[in-house]
């Protein structure tokens, strides 16, 4: 009896839908099931965010870091303390992130492309306050070689955030030319142009 009902409903459904609509319904069902499974939820969420990411835009506000702001302490993965001021000779790309954050994971491949293109001319500062072992395992598993830091004291108001990911781009003189919360497509033409324009100042 049940098989007959299921078959009847399937035939009605199939007559009402076109083949591509059936495929989309099936993919949507798979997506829902994947979101319900804890092991795949983070990966699926990151994939969905990646499909909607846009290129970053420069900030319309003019915000300059003070001399005190540049003294922000950062701890390297090996434990050494450095100051943000040590990076003043080049543009600085600061990214607050975490391994458990799907939007962070979504933008990481595009950040890797940006990093590979500009790592010799831009300081990249990836900040996370997660356990060092967790972070290093994540980086190794995904083949990332970003310089990772954690905050080691005060964070200036201009660089504070409660949102992950948040990316801040510093130009010459400590001018914050970009303050982006949420994931973005960092290997876009617009992102490359922003970086190229900044490098002309040095």
C-alpha positions in Angstrom: 0.0 0.0 0.0 2.7 2.5 1.0 4.8 1.7 -2.1 1.8 2.4 -4.3 1.2 5.8 -2.6 4.9 6.7 -2.9 4.9 5.7 -6.6 1.7 7.7 -7.3 3.1 10.8 -5.6 6.4 10.5 -7.4 4.6 10.3 -10.8 2.6 13.4 -10.0 5.7 15.2 -8.9 7.6 14.2 -12.0 4.8 15.3 -14.3 4.7 18.8 -12.7 8.4 19.4 -12.8 11.0 19.8 -15.5 14.2 17.7 -15.3 16.4 20.6 -14.2 13.9 21.5 -11.5 14.0 18.0 -10.2 17.8 18.1 -10.1 17.7 21.4 -8.2 15.2 20.0 -5.7 17.4 17.0 -5.2 20.5 19.2 -4.6 18.6 21.4 -2.2 17.6 18.2 -0.2 21.2 17.0 -0.1 22.2 20.5 1.1 19.7 20.4 3.9 20.8 16.9 5.0 24.4 18.0 4.9 23.6 21.0 7.1 22.0 18.7 9.6 25.1 16.6 10.0 27.6 18.2 12.4 30.7 16.9 10.6 29.8 18.5 7.3 28.0 21.6 8.5 31.0 23.9 8.6 32.3 22.9 5.1 28.9 23.3 3.5 28.3 26.7 5.2 31.7 27.8 3.9 30.9 26.6 0.4 27.6 28.5 0.4 29.3 31.7 1.6 31.9 31.4 -1.0 29.3 31.5 -3.8 28.0 34.9 -2.6 31.3 36.7 -1.8 31.9 40.1 -3.5 35.1 42.0 -4.1 36.1 44.4 -1.3 35.7 48.1 -1.5 37.9 50.9 -0.1 36.6 52.7 2.9 35.1 56.2 2.4 36.2 57.4 5.8 39.7 58.6 6.6 41.1 57.0 9.8 44.7 57.3 10.8 46.5 55.1 13.4 48.2 57.1 16.1 51.8 56.5 17.3 50.4 54.6 20.3 48.1 52.5 18.0 51.2 51.3 16.2 52.5 49.8 19.5 49.8 47.1 19.4 51.6 43.9 20.6 51.3 40.7 18.7 52.5 37.2 19.6 53.9 35.0 16.9 53.0 31.3 16.8 56.5 30.6 18.2 55.9 32.9 21.1 57.9 36.0 20.2 56.2 39.3 20.8 56.4 41.9 18.0 54.8 45.4 17.6 52.6 46.4 14.7 55.1 49.3 14.2 57.6 46.8 12.9 55.4 46.5 9.7 55.3 50.2 8.9 57.6 50.0 5.9 54.9 48.3 3.7 51.1 48.1 3.4 49.6 45.9 6.1 46.9 43.4 5.5 45.3 42.4 8.9 42.8 39.6 9.0 40.9 38.5 12.1 39.8 34.9 11.7 39.1 31.5 13.4 39.1 27.9 12.2 35.5 27.4 13.4 34.2 30.4 11.4 32.6 29.3 8.0 32.9 32.8 6.4 36.6 32.8 7.4 37.0 29.4 5.7 35.1 30.6 2.7 37.4 33.5 1.9 40.7 31.7 2.8 41.4 30.3 -0.7 41.0 33.8 -2.3 43.2 35.2 0.5 45.8 32.6 -0.3 45.9 33.8 -3.9 46.3 37.4 -2.7 49.0 36.3 -0.3 50.9 34.4 -3.0 50.9 37.4 -5.3 51.8 40.1 -2.7 53.6 38.4 0.2 57.0 39.9 -0.8 55.7 43.5 -0.9 52.9 43.5 1.7 52.9 42.5 5.4 50.2 39.9 6.1 49.0 39.7 9.7 46.6 36.9 10.4 45.2 37.2 13.9 43.4 34.5 15.9 43.2 33.8 19.6 42.5 30.1 19.2 44.7 27.4 20.6 48.1 27.4 18.8 48.0 23.6 18.1 44.5 23.8 16.6 45.6 26.7 14.3 48.8 25.0 13.2 47.1 21.7 12.4 44.5 23.7 10.3 47.2 25.5 8.4 49.1 22.4 7.7 46.0 20.4 6.6 45.0 23.1 4.1 48.5 24.0 2.9 48.4 27.6 4.1 51.7 29.3 5.1 50.3 32.6 6.4 52.1 34.3 9.2 49.8 33.8 12.2 49.6 35.9 15.3 47.5 36.4 18.4 46.8 39.6 20.3 49.2 40.0 23.2 47.8 43.1 25.0 45.8 46.2 24.1 44.1 46.5 20.7 43.6 50.1 19.5 40.0 51.2 19.0 40.6 51.7 15.3 41.5 48.0 14.9 38.9 46.5 17.3 36.3 44.1 15.9 33.7 41.7 17.3 33.0 40.2 13.8 34.8 37.3 12.1 36.2 37.6 9.6 37.3 41.3 9.7 40.0 42.6 7.3 41.8 45.9 7.7 44.2 47.3 5.2 46.7 49.9 6.3 48.4 52.3 3.9 51.4 54.5 4.3 51.2 56.6 7.5 48.7 54.3 9.1 45.8 55.3 6.9 43.0 52.6 7.1 42.0 52.4 3.5 39.8 49.3 4.0 37.8 48.0 6.9 35.8 44.9 5.8 33.6 42.8 8.0 32.5 39.5 6.6 33.9 37.4 3.8 35.2 38.9 0.6 36.7 37.8 -2.7 40.3 38.8 -2.2 41.7 37.5 -5.5 39.4 39.8 -7.6 40.6 42.5 -10.0 39.4 45.1 -7.7 41.3 43.7 -4.7 44.5 43.5 -6.8 44.0 47.1 -8.0 43.7 48.3 -4.4 46.9 46.5 -3.5 48.8 47.8 -6.6 47.7 51.4 -5.9 48.9 51.1 -2.3 52.3 49.9 -3.4 52.8 53.0 -5.5 53.0 55.0 -2.3 56.1 53.2 -1.1 
